[in-house]
Amino acid sequence: MKPQAAFRAVVEGRVQGVGFRYSARREALRLGLLGWVRNLPDGSVELWVEGDHSALIEYRTWLEEGPPGAWISEVRAEPRNPLGTFASFTVEF
């Protein structure tokens, strides 16, 4: 089944060293989303997420809070066309 929608996001704040990527993966899998998450050199985290519209909205809301230990100062999300090429949601290095 082809994903309905997608977004690319950059999350800023205290998001590295707090388990953010693995929590983001766990939440994405729980919601049935596809894509990836990775740390950026500037201390932020970047994500590409695809799936059902309602699941993407719920995930975007989760990004505003993050996991325990994280402190989110900003989430910049841009709608994108889904690629439909992902088999799961992965942590990239």
C-alpha positions in Angstrom: 0.0 0.0 0.0 1.5 3.3 -1.1 1.8 6.0 1.7 -0.7 8.8 1.4 1.6 11.6 2.6 5.0 12.5 3.8 7.1 15.2 5.5 10.7 16.0 6.2 11.4 17.5 9.6 14.2 18.9 11.6 13.9 18.9 15.4 16.0 21.2 17.4 16.7 21.4 21.2 18.3 18.7 23.4 17.6 15.9 21.0 21.0 14.1 20.8 22.2 11.9 23.6 18.7 11.3 25.1 17.5 8.4 23.0 15.5 10.6 20.6 16.2 8.6 17.4 15.3 5.2 18.9 12.2 6.7 20.6 11.2 8.3 17.3 11.7 5.0 15.5 9.6 3.1 18.1 6.8 5.7 17.8 6.9 5.6 14.0 6.6 1.8 14.0 3.7 2.0 16.5 1.9 4.3 14.1 2.7 2.2 11.0 4.9 4.9 9.5 7.9 4.5 7.2 11.1 6.5 6.7 14.2 7.3 8.7 15.7 9.4 11.5 19.3 10.7 11.9 21.4 13.0 13.9 22.8 16.1 12.1 26.2 17.7 12.9 24.6 20.8 14.3 23.0 18.9 17.2 19.5 18.6 15.6 17.7 15.5 14.3 16.3 15.1 10.8 13.5 12.8 9.8 11.7 11.6 6.7 8.3 10.2 7.5 5.6 8.6 5.2 2.3 7.1 5.9 -1.4 7.7 6.6 -2.5 11.3 7.1 -3.9 10.8 10.6 -0.8 8.9 11.7 1.5 11.6 10.4 -0.5 14.2 12.3 -0.2 12.1 15.5 3.5 11.7 14.9 4.1 15.4 14.3 2.4 16.1 17.6 4.7 13.5 19.3 7.8 15.3 17.8 6.8 18.4 19.7 7.2 16.6 23.0 9.8 13.9 22.2 10.9 11.2 24.7 11.6 11.8 28.4 14.9 13.6 28.7 14.5 15.6 25.4 13.8 19.3 25.3 12.3 20.4 22.0 12.8 24.1 21.0 11.6 23.9 17.4 10.1 21.4 14.9 10.3 22.5 11.3 8.3 20.1 9.1 7.7 20.5 5.4 5.2 18.4 3.5 6.7 16.2 0.8 5.5 13.8 -1.8 5.8 10.2 -0.5 8.6 8.2 -2.2 6.9 4.8 -1.4 10.3 3.1 -1.3 10.7 2.4 2.4 10.0 -1.1 4.0 10.3 0.1 7.6 11.4 3.1 9.7 15.1 3.1 10.4 17.8 4.9 12.4 20.4 6.2 10.0 24.0 7.0 10.9 
